[in-house]
Amino acid sequence: MPLTLRYSAARLTLSAALALCLAACGGGGGDTNTQATTSLTPGSTTKFIPKPVLTFSDTGLSVTDGVTSRGRWDVSSPFPWEFSFDMGATWSRGQDKSFNVEGDGAKLIWVRSYDDMGNTSEIAVVNCVLDTIPPASVQAVVMTQDLTRLVRVSGVEDQGQWEYSLDDARSWLTGTGDRLAIMGNALTGLWLRQTDLAGNKSPMERISLEPNSATWHEASGNPLQPSVLSLQQARTVVLHGSVVKGDADYIRWDIPVGQSLKTVRLVHYVSPDPIAFYALQRAPVFDAGIDVSRMLVYGHMGPQDLKRNVLQNLAPAQLTAGPITLWFQQTGVQPTEYAIELVFQPAE
């Protein structure tokens, strides 16, 4: 009879605390999320049952938004535990140290510990969204203008992002804006895909860069007559080429009015020689020669510099509308294949 009284009291306490629990429910989390909210007082006994610790892997573009593509939840408790998907109307006994959440959509999850006397712990309550469905492939429309190939990207999910690869889908870079402009004579193709908010990847699409076509362009070796890049309103741009001793590349572009140059970084480098040279001059030609005081930035580039933004120490005022010319050179006899990414953003 005492056992029945204790269990009944616990069930009554659960009903009385339901409104408080709903008001206290939370979401989000980190790379490994822990969500625990007090919502229930144990039964009419002095025995204390610790609340379980509930964790999950928050995947995707944000690791704090509670959106995940993985349905496994881990539970840490020294006592047996149970979970509910209907705010405590029904409970399922936990097995081992985890359980699976199935079915895409918003989830409200309750977990509590219990003992064999009918005592229950406070309830750990979590909101999350499960999304396990990969997005559709992006749509890509390829056009050409002058020496530049333009890839317009559409079909990206809300809050998703498109990505591109220059190394046969081994590594990926995040695109900015809705188009990619590319010019050069080293890369024969690129790959496109999208990643949704939960981190699911779409099927990949390959874009041929058509070697020996009109847009397969070897950059000018004349610093006073650089090749001219046509941005075509692209905010993500890739310059690619192959250089060797005596064969420097000079490329000019104009930062549009209302835009600023956010990053210039090496994103692809293939060569037995780990050191090449680069410099930028704020001018329509590269007439600085070796006078570094007239260069915006300069230095060595190689595998150790991949994804390093060479503009990171420059004031924003130095990167607004106007011409810039790139000088890229290999002084050794080993051929060097490179790709440099430019990213533009609205001027502040």
LUMLUMFI-133653 format. One record per atom (N, C-alpha, C, O): residue in one letter; x, y, z. Coordinates in steps of 0.02 Angstrom, whole numbers, plus 50000, padded with zeros to 5 digits. Each point is the difference from the previous one (the first is absolute). Example, Ala and Ser with C-alpha at 12.3 -4.5 7.8 and 13.67 -1.06 7.14 Angstrom:
# LUMLUMFI-133653
A506604971650390/A499555005950000/A500455006050000/A500524999950033/S499305005449931/S500425005950003/S499615005550037/S500255005550008/
# end
This chain:
# LUMLUMFI-133653
M500414993950000/M499595006150000/M500425006450000/M499845004549962/P500694996250077/P500435005949998/P500305001149930/P500065005749978/L500134988949988/L500295000649933/L499515003249952/L500185004449961/T499184993450043/T499485002849956/T499905007450014/T499915003949953/L500094998150109/L499915007050017/L500565004349972/L499875005449974/R500754992350032/R500565003949974/R499955000849925/R500115005549975/Y499734989249989/Y499965000549927/Y499445004549978/Y500085003949953/S499334995650080/S499445004449983/S500175007250011/S499815004349960/A500544997250093/A500195006950013/A500465002649946/A499955005849979/A500494990049997/A500455002149947/A499625001649936/A500165004849966/R499334991250017/R499615001149940/R499605006550006/R499935003849952/L499804997650109/L499635006250011/L500465006049993/L499805005149972/T500804994250054/T500485005549995/T500165001449927/T500085005949981/L499974989049977/L500135000849929/L499455004149966/L500155004449960/S499224994050056/S499455003749969/S500005007250021/S499895004549959/A500254996850105/A499995006950025/A500575004149971/A499955006149993/A500604990549989/A500595003749977/A500025000749924/A500485002949974/L499024994649991/L500034999949927/L500065006949970/L500415001249955/A499185003550068/A500035006849972/A500675003250012/A500265003449955/L500044995650104/L500665002850015/L500524997149953/L500445003649977/C499514989950008/C500494996849956/C499965002749930/C500525001349969/L498884999650005/L499935002649932/L500295006949994/L500295001749948/A499645002450103/A500275006849998/A500755000050004/A500325004849978/A499984989950049/A500725000050011/A500394996649945/A500625000150001/C499054996749951/C500354996149950/C500475004449959/C499835005749983/G500764991650000/G500495003849961/G500244996149941/G499834994249992/G500585009049965/G500284996849942/G500715002149990/G500315003050044/G499964995449896/G500685001949983/G500504995450032/G499834994650024/G500805007549976/G500524995950029/G500665001349967/G500045004449957/G500474991950062/G500665000749971/G500164994049957/G499554996349981/D501105002850005/D500204994449958/D499774993550031/D499804995449965/T500255004250103/T499674994750037/T499545003450050/T500255003350046/N499094996049945/N499535004150037/N499794996550064/N499924993950002/T499995010050050/T499724997750063/T499435004650017/T500105006050009/Q499294991349997/Q499415004050016/Q499674996950061/Q499834994149999/A500085009750053/A499694997550060/A499615005650033/A500295005250017/T499054993949993/T499585005150031/T499594996850055/T499664995049988/T500355007950072/T499624997450056/T499255000749986/T499775005549985/S499864989050020/S499295000649986/S499574995450044/S499395000149995/L500924996050047/L499614995250039/L500334998750067/L500614999050003/T499015001050050/T500254998250066/T499914992650010/T499474997349984/P501034999150043/P499934992750011/P499414998450045/P499695004550030/G500154989149974/G499434997850040/G500075001450074/G500515002750022/S498994995550015/S499965001850071/S500474995650041/S499784996150042/T500855004649944/T500514996350037/T500615004450005/T500095004649960/T500314994250089/T500605004150010/T500584997749957/T500525003249999/K499404991349965/K500544997649959/K500095004449938/K499515001449965/F501105000750022/F500155004449944/F500254995949941/F500464996050007/I499235005049934/I500214996849938/I500305005549955/I499655004649982/P500994994950001/P500305005249958/P499705000149930/P499834994849972/K500115011250001/K499745000949933/K500504997449949/K500605001250008/P499184995449939/P500484997549949/P500285005849958/P499705005449996/V500874993449974/V500315004749954/V499874997549930/V500164994449982/L499535010049977/L499784998249933/L500425003949949/L500025006150004/T500314990549949/T500435003249951/T499854997449930/T499794994349990/F500345010149961/F499934998049930/F500505003949959/F500295005050024/S499824992949914/S500485003449956/S499625004949956/S499624998049956/D500505008550056/D499685005349960/D500425000949937/D500545003050003/T499224994549942/T500385000249937/T499815006149959/T499555003850019/G500804997149926/G499795004949951/G500385006550002/G500555000450027/L499155004849944/L500335006449991/L500075003850066/L500445004350006/S499144994150042/S500075002850068/S499994994150048/S499614995349992/V500815005050059/V500004994650050/V499685002550065/V500134997250053/T499455008049942/T499655002550059/T499265001149987/T499665003150041/D500074994549902/D499315001549983/D499524994250013/D499405000849989/G500854993550033/G499574994450015/G499754996249939/G499584995650006/V500685006149935/V499814996449938/V500544994849985/V500595001649996/T499204992249996/T500484994649992/T499774994949949/T499414999249988/S501074997549982/S499854994649953/S500094993250033/S499904994849968/R500295005150095/R500134993750035/R499494999050055/R499905004350043/G499774989949955/G499464998750047/G500194996550064/G499574998250039/R501075000849972/R500214996550061/R500095004950058/R500315005249992/W499404993050065/W500075004050061/W500324995750054/W499824994250009/D500675008650025/D500354996450053/D499755002250068/D499865005950011/V500084989350034/V499745001350067/V500514997650051/V500244994349997/S499925010050050/S500454998250054/S499615000250066/S499765005350019/S500194989050015/S499644999650063/S500234993850038/S500084994749971/P500025006050095/P500184994150040/P499394995650015/P500074994650028/F499335007749954/F499384996350012/F499694998049933/F500205002649948/P499334992850052/P499624998749940/P499655006549977/P499895004550041/W499954995949896/W499715006249973/W499474998349948/W499984994449974/E499605010550011/E499474999249950/E499905006649964/E500195005350025/F499524994349916/F499915006049959/F499305000449972/F499654994949995/S500145011249988/S499335001249975/S500025005049943/S500385004950003/F499224993949945/F499945004749944/F499325003650001/F499875004149955/D499704994650096/D499345003150002/D499875003450067/D499454999750027/M501075003749998/M499955004050062/M499774995850059/M499605002350042/G500654991549962/G499874995950058/G499364995949999/G499854996650049/A499775003749897/A499404995949996/A500184992649999/A499664995950031/T500885002449934/T500254993249999/T500765000350007/T500325004849980/W499964990050049/W500724999650012/W500274993549972/W499674994850004/S500945005449969/S500344994049975/S500634999050042/S500375004850012/R499744989150009/R500594998550040/R500635000249957/R500014997349945/G500515005950079/G500625000649964/G500424993750003/G499964996250049/Q500435002749900/Q500454994349997/Q500715002549992/Q500135004649960/D500334992550077/D500715001949997/D500075007550015/D499785002350052/K500545001449902/K500155007050014/K499765004749946/K500245005749996/S499304992149961/S499775004449946/S499324997749975/S499784994450014/F499895010049947/F499394998249965/F499995003949935/F500365004949992/N499224992949962/N499965003149934/N499355003849992/N499464997750019/V500605008249951/V499435004149982/V499884999149926/V500465000849960/E498944997550020/E499854998649930/E499475004849974/E499605002750038/G500404998249896/G499515004349968/G500215007350000/G500105002950054/D499995000049888/D500225007049995/D499485004850028/D499404998749997/G500845006850031/G499565005250026/G500215002250069/G500504997850028/A499095006750001/A500145002650067/A499854994650052/A499514996349995/K500925003550056/K499944994950052/K500025003350069/K500395004650012/L499174993150034/L500035001850070/L500134993650039/L499584995550000/I500985004150033/I500234993850031/I500065000850075/I500315004850024/W499394990650013/W500064999850073/W500384993650020/W499894994749971/V500565005950076/V500364994350027/V500045000750075/V500125005450026/R499784989050011/R500065000250073/R500284993450024/R499974994949966/S500315005150093/S500254994050034/S499484997650050/S499565003850020/Y500494989850000/Y499534997350048/Y500354994350038/Y500524997649980/D499175000450077/D500254994250036/D499434994950008/D499445001249977/D500714993150055/D499504994750004/D499485001250054/D499564995850011/M500495010050024/M499505001850049/M499495005149973/M499565002250036/G500514999549900/G499535004749971/G500215007350004/G499635004449978/N500964996950049/N500255006950002/N500255002049930/N500314995949965/T499585010250015/T500235002649936/T500395006450010/T499885003750048/S500574997649907/S500405006150003/S499635005849968/S499454999249973/E500865006650030/E499775005549959/E500084998049926/E500364995249984/I499295008349973/I499994998249929/I500485004549961/I500005006150008/A500414990849951/A500415003749951/A499585000949937/A499754995149972/V500175011150007/V499565001749945/V500405003449944/V500395004650014/V499514993249924/V500375002849943/V499535001049941/V499584995849985/N500515009949981/N499715001149934/N500544999049948/N500575002250011/C499284994649933/C500484999549945/C499614999049935/C499394998850001/V500965001649944/V499714998649934/V500434994749967/V500615000949993/L499094993649986/L500354994749965/L499875000749925/L499435000349978/D501114999949983/D499965000549927/D500524995349971/D500605001350004/T499184993349967/T500464994949973/T499974999649924/T500344995849970/I499265008549997/I499914999549928/I500495004449963/I500005006150011/P500424991149945/P500475004249961/P499635004849955/P499474998349974/P500795007850016/P499685004849955/P500114997949927/P500414995749985/A499225007449971/A500074998749928/A500655003049975/A500295004550032/S499944993249911/S500595002949969/S499875007349983/S499445002049985/V501095002050017/V499935007049979/V499925000249924/V500234995649964/Q499455009850013/Q499965001049928/Q500555004949979/Q500085005350031/A500294993049918/A500565004249978/A499915001849926/A499904995649958/V500135010950028/V499975002449932/V500685003149984/V500215004650034/V500124993049913/V500685002249983/V499975004749941/V499694998649948/M500635007250061/M500045004949946/M500725002449995/M500414998850044/T499745004749901/T500675002849992/T499965007249980/T499545002249966/Q500955001650056/Q500075007049980/Q500745001749997/Q500354999450050/D499875002749892/D500715001649991/D500424993950019/D499934994749970/L500515006050079/L500444994550021/L499744996250061/L500344995550025/T499075006349997/T499744997350064/T499424995349988/T499565001449960/R500454993050076/R499434995450000/R499595001450063/R500295000750055/L499054999949938/L499565001550057/L499534994250012/L499674997649954/V500305000150108/V499544994750020/V499495003050047/V500165002050056/R499214998449922/R499465002650042/R499684994150038/R499834995049970/V500105005850095/V499784994650044/V499315001750028/V499895005550026/S499644989849969/S499335000950029/S499774993450030/S500354994949994/G499075005350037/G499724993950031/G500284998550068/G499934994450025/V500395010550007/V500284998950067/V499455000850052/V499625004949997/E500334990550049/E499485000250051/E500075006150045/E500555002650009/D498894999750019/D500015005450048/D500474998350058/D499944994650029/Q500515009849986/Q500514999250053/Q500534994849983/Q500414998350042/G499584999149897/G500534995549978/G500565003949967/G499985006249998/Q500514990349976/Q500565003349966/Q500244995649942/Q499954993950003/W500315009349945/W500304996249945/W500754999850010/W500305004450029/E500004990349945/E500714998850008/E500304997749934/E499654997349958/Y501005003850035/Y500334997849938/Y500664996750018/Y500305001450052/S499924994149904/S500634996450009/S500435000749938/S499744999749944/L500905001250066/L500485000549945/L500454993949995/L500444999749957/D499454995350086/D500454994150002/D499614993549997/D500124995450039/D499405004249914/D499614993949990/D499624997950062/D499984994150017/A499735010850018/A499554998950057/A500354997350062/A499684997150043/R500985003849961/R500354997950061/R499945005250056/R499984998150058/S499985008249924/S499905005350050/S499535005149971/S499925000549939/W499755003550105/W499475004549978/W500105006950028/W500255001050056/L499545004049904/L500035007050019/L499305002849997/L499604998049957/T500245006750088/T499335002950003/T499935005849952/T500425004550000/G499074995449958/G499875005449953/G499645005850034/G499634999050048/T500475007049925/T499665006150023/T499625003049942/T500245000049943/G499165002550071/G499595002749945/G499674994449962/G499924994450025/D499875007149913/D499654995049960/D500364998249935/D499704997249955/R500955004450041/R500374998449939/R500754999550015/R500255002950048/L500084993349909/L500724999050005/L500315001949933/L499824997349948/A500655007450054/A500385001949940/A500684996650004/A500324999950053/I499914997449890/I500624996350001/I500385001349935/I499715000249946/M500955000650060/M500425001349941/M500694996950010/M500285000450054/G499994996549893/G500674997350004/G500124994249953/G499614998849954/N500944997750058/N500204994649954/N500314994150037/N500464996849974/A499305001750087/A500274994350037/A499474994850017/A500144994049995/L499285008150025/L499484995450023/L499544998049943/L499785004349962/T500084989350031/T499584997649946/T499264999550020/T499574999049957/G500295001550106/G499304999650022/G499945001750073/G500495000450037/L498895000749985/L499865001150070/L499354996450018/L499604998449956/W500315000350109/W499424996450025/W499575004850041/W500275004450034/L499074994849962/L499535004050038/L499544995550041/L499834994549979/R499975007950080/R499504996750041/R499715005150048/R500235005750002/Q499264992350035/Q499765004350054/Q499964996050065/Q499934993949999/T500115009750057/T499934997150066/T499425003650034/T499985006150002/D499544990150025/D499435003250033/D500175001650073/D500544998650024/L498975004550010/L500125002450068/L500214994550048/L500385001250046/A499374992749942/A500164994450044/A500664996749983/A500244995750037/G500075006249906/G500634997049980/G499944994649948/G500514996949983/N498905001849991/N499924995149947/N500285002749935/N499925005949984/K500414989749978/K500325002049937/K499584997849940/K499724994550000/S500255009849950/S499644998249939/S500444995749955/S500604999550012/P499114997449936/P500424996949948/P500455005349968/P499835005950000/M500744991949974/M500495004649972/M499905000849925/M499764995449966/E500415010450008/E499975001449929/E500695002449977/E500315004250033/R499934993249910/R500645002149973/R499905005049944/R499594998949955/I500795006650048/I499995005149948/I500664999649962/I500535000850030/S499444998049905/S500604999749960/S500245007149985/S499615004449983/L501054996650023/L500305006449983/L500295000049930/L500315004949979/E499584989849984/E500154999549929/E500695002649981/E500075005549973/P500444990550039/P500675001949978/P500015001649925/P499664996849960/N500755008050023/N500095002249930/N499395003649971/N499965001149940/S499565000750104/S499435004049977/S500195007450002/S500555001850019/A498975002549962/A500125007249999/A500155002750069/A500345005150006/T499414991650046/T500115002550068/T500564996150036/T500115000950060/W500244994949903/W500604996650028/W500585004849987/W500295000049946/H499875004150105/H500425005849988/H500634999850042/H499974999350061/E500615001349906/E500635000950036/E500105007450014/E500005004149954/A500084997550110/A500065007150019/A500605003349967/A500504996849985/S499435009750005/S500535003949968/S500644999850041/S499995000050061/G500584999849904/G500655000450032/G500285007049999/G500585001150019/N499025003749958/N500225007049995/N499695004150057/N499395000750002/P501015001850044/P499725003750057/P499635006449980/P499595002550038/L500565000149903/L499675006249977/L499394998749957/L499655004649981/Q500234989050005/Q499404998049963/Q499704993750032/Q499974994849967/P499815005750095/P499754994050034/P499354997549968/P499635003849969/S500234989850039/S499354997349980/S499465003350043/S500115001350059/V499314999949911/V499475003550036/V499444995150017/V499714996849956/L500155002650108/L499474995650025/L499345003849999/L499965005750025/S499524991249947/S499325002950001/S499614996850057/S499854994049998/L499995009950053/L499684997250060/L499284997849987/L499774995150031/Q499875008249925/Q499314998249984/Q499574999450063/Q499584995650005/Q500535009050041/Q499625000450063/Q500124994150046/Q499634999250049/A500864996749937/A500154994350044/A500335002550064/A500425004549999/R499404992550056/R500335001550064/R500514994750019/R500405001050046/T499594993349919/T500514994950007/T500364999249933/T499674998949949/V500995001650051/V500394999949939/V500604995450010/V500305000050054/V499874996149895/V500594995650003/V500455001649940/V499784999849943/L500845001850072/L500525000949949/L500464994050003/L500254998350054/H499874998349890/H500414994150001/H500505000249942/H499865002849946/G500714994250066/G500515000149948/G500564995350014/G500024996750053/S500455003049900/S500604995950007/S500605004449983/S500025002949946/V500464997550099/V500585004449990/V500644996150012/V500014994950034/V500535007649936/V500664997250008/V500495005749993/V499795005649982/K500834993350030/K500515005349995/K499965003549932/K500014996849948/G499945009850055/G499965004049939/G499295000849973/G499915003049947/D499594994450089/D499315000349975/D499555002550056/D499634996150030/A500395010449985/A499595003050052/A499295001249974/A499915000749940/D499604999550105/D499315001649982/D499825006950029/D500135001450058/Y499575002849900/Y499765006650022/Y499255000449982/Y499814999349942/I499785002050110/I499275000149991/I499725006150036/I500175001450057/R499405002349908/R499705006050028/R499244999050008/R499684996849959/W500055006150095/W499285000450007/W499835006750033/W500445003250029/D498944998849967/D499765006350029/D499484998550054/D499494996949985/I500645005350076/I499514999350053/I499425004649984/I500105006149992/P499284991350002/P499445004349981/P499835005250054/P500164999250059/V499535006249919/V499765005150046/V499484996850046/V499564996349978/G500505005150087/G499554997150049/G500234993350027/G499684997250044/Q500875000149929/Q500274993650023/Q500705001050030/Q500325005149988/S499894990150050/S500694999950024/S500274992949992/S499624995249997/L501045004349999/L500324993449993/L500114997250070/L500385002750040/K499284991849975/K500024997150067/K500594995450010/K500355000550050/T499774994949903/T500554995350008/T500354998749933/T499685000149947/V500964998750057/V500414997249946/V500394994450032/V500405001250045/R499494992749932/R500344994350032/R500154994549949/R499634999049952/L500924997750059/L500204994249961/L499554994150019/L499964998350059/V499714998549893/V499554994550015/V500204993549964/V499694994850011/H500825005649947/H500224993949963/H500735001149981/H500185005249973/Y500244989750041/Y500715000749984/Y500284993049988/Y499974995750044/V500305003249896/V500304993649983/V500685001449969/V500055003049946/S500494994950088/S500675001249975/S500514996450044/S499894999550060/P500654998049911/P500554997550041/P500355005650038/P500324998850051/D499605007349925/D500325005850031/D499495003150049/D499475002349978/P500694998050086/P499505002450049/P499965007650005/P499635002550042/I500745001149917/I500005007350007/I499905003349933/I500374998849952/A499125005550044/A499895004549943/A499965007150029/A500045000950060/F499885004049896/F500005007050022/F499375003449974/F499774998749944/Y499955005850097/Y499415003949979/Y500095007250023/Y500375001350047/A499285003249920/A499965007050022/A499375003049970/A499774998049947/L499955007050088/L499425003849977/L500185007449998/L500325002550047/Q499495000949900/Q500095007249995/Q499345003349984/Q499624997649958/R500235008050077/R499385003649988/R500095004549939/R500115006050006/A499854990949935/A500115003649937/A499744995649944/A499934994050008/P499935008949934/P499774996049942/P500564996149966/P499874995849957/V500755005650062/V500584996249976/V500454998550059/V499915002750055/F500584992949935/F500484998650053/F500665003349980/F500434996949969/D499645009550050/D500615003649982/D500435001550061/D500455004249998/A499414992250058/A500405001150060/A500694996949995/A500445001650039/G499654993949914/G500644996649994/G500134995950063/G499594995950020/I500985005450012/I500164996650063/I499975004850059/I500264998650054/D499425007249936/D499915004950053/D499414998050044/D499425001549984/V500734995150071/V499464997350042/V499595005550033/V499444998850021/S500835007349984/S499625005550030/S499395001949958/S499545003250025/R500464994849912/R499445001549955/R499524994149994/R499515000449963/M500624994350073/M499574994149997/M499515000150059/M500175002050056/L499244995749930/L499494999550053/L500194994550049/L499995001150061/V500174993149914/V500274994350039/V500454996149954/V499955000549938/Y500504995650090/Y500454995849961/Y500274994550046/Y499965000650061/G500324994249909/G500314994850040/G500024993449963/G499884999649940/H500294995150098/H500024993349972/H499334996550008/H499625001550046/M500244993949909/M499414995850004/M500194992849986/M500394998649955/G499334996950084/G500124992949991/G499494996050039/G499515002850026/P500584990749979/P499514995750034/P499855002350072/P499444999250023/Q501055003650011/Q499905002250069/Q499555006150004/Q499765001850054/D500115001549889/D499595006050000/D499294998949975/D499625004849993/L500194989049994/L499324998649976/L499485002850048/L500024998950060/K499505004849911/K499435003050035/K500195005850046/K499585002350039/R501035000149957/R500205005950040/R499815006349961/R500195000849942/N499435003650090/N499805006249968/N500575005050004/N500185002350054/V500114999549889/V500595004450000/V499805007350012/V500445004350008/L498914997149995/L499775006850012/L499815001350073/L499775005450017/Q500334989750026/Q499725000450067/Q500265005950041/Q499675002150047/N500925000549937/N500295005550039/N499905006849967/N500285005050023/L499344995349924/L499895006349964/L499375003550025/L499524996750019/A500495009949980/A499425003950019/A499474999449945/A500174999749941/P499185000050077/P499474999549950/P500035005549947/P499814998849942/A500415007250076/A500035005549952/A500484998649943/A499945003049947/Q500534992450063/Q500484998349947/Q499714995149949/Q500324998549950/L499074999050063/L499744994449961/L499335001649968/L499614995549984/T500245011050007/T499385002149969/T500105001149925/T500524998249973/A498985004849995/A499965000449927/A500655002549968/A500315004750024/G499874992049921/G500595001949963/G500384994049974/G499824994350017/P500705006849942/P500364994449969/P500524996950047/P500285003350043/I499834990349947/I500544996250034/I500314995349948/I499654997149959/T501015002350043/T500354995449955/T500394994950042/T500375001850046/L499554991949936/L500364994550033/L500614998049959/L499974999749939/W500574999050096/W500614997149970/W500114993350035/W500084999850061/F499934994749901/F500134993450028/F500574996949960/F499985000149938/Q500524997250096/Q500614997849966/Q500324994150035/Q499974999450061/Q500334996249900/Q500424994650025/Q500715001249973/Q500115000249940/T500375000450105/T500695001349978/T500394993649990/T500565000249974/G499154994150046/G500344993749990/G499824996949933/G499585002549964/V500754992050020/V499894996749936/V499454994850002/V499844996949950/Q499865002050110/Q499464995250007/Q499335003549986/Q499865005150031/P499734992449923/P499355003049986/P499565000150063/P500014995350039/T499615010049969/T499565000950058/T499295001549977/T499895004849963/E499644991150058/E499295001049986/E499695003350062/E500084997550056/Y499555007949933/Y499725003650057/Y499295002249986/Y499795000449942/A499855001150110/A499345003349995/A499945004750059/A500154998250057/I499645007949930/I499915005250051/I499275002150000/I499715001549947/E499994998650112/E499305001950008/E499955007350022/E500355002150046/L499215001749921/L499825006850020/L499284999950024/L499574996849970/V500305006650085/V499315000650025/V499855007350011/V500385003650033/F499054998749940/F499795007050007/F499405000450046/F499624995250007/Q500305010650025/Q499445001250044/Q499785007349994/Q500385004149976/P499004997450045/P499785007049999/P500465004350044/P500204997950055/A499985008049920/A500445004550037/A499645002450063/A499395001050000/E500994999850054/E499705002350063/E499895007549998/E499765002950049/
# end
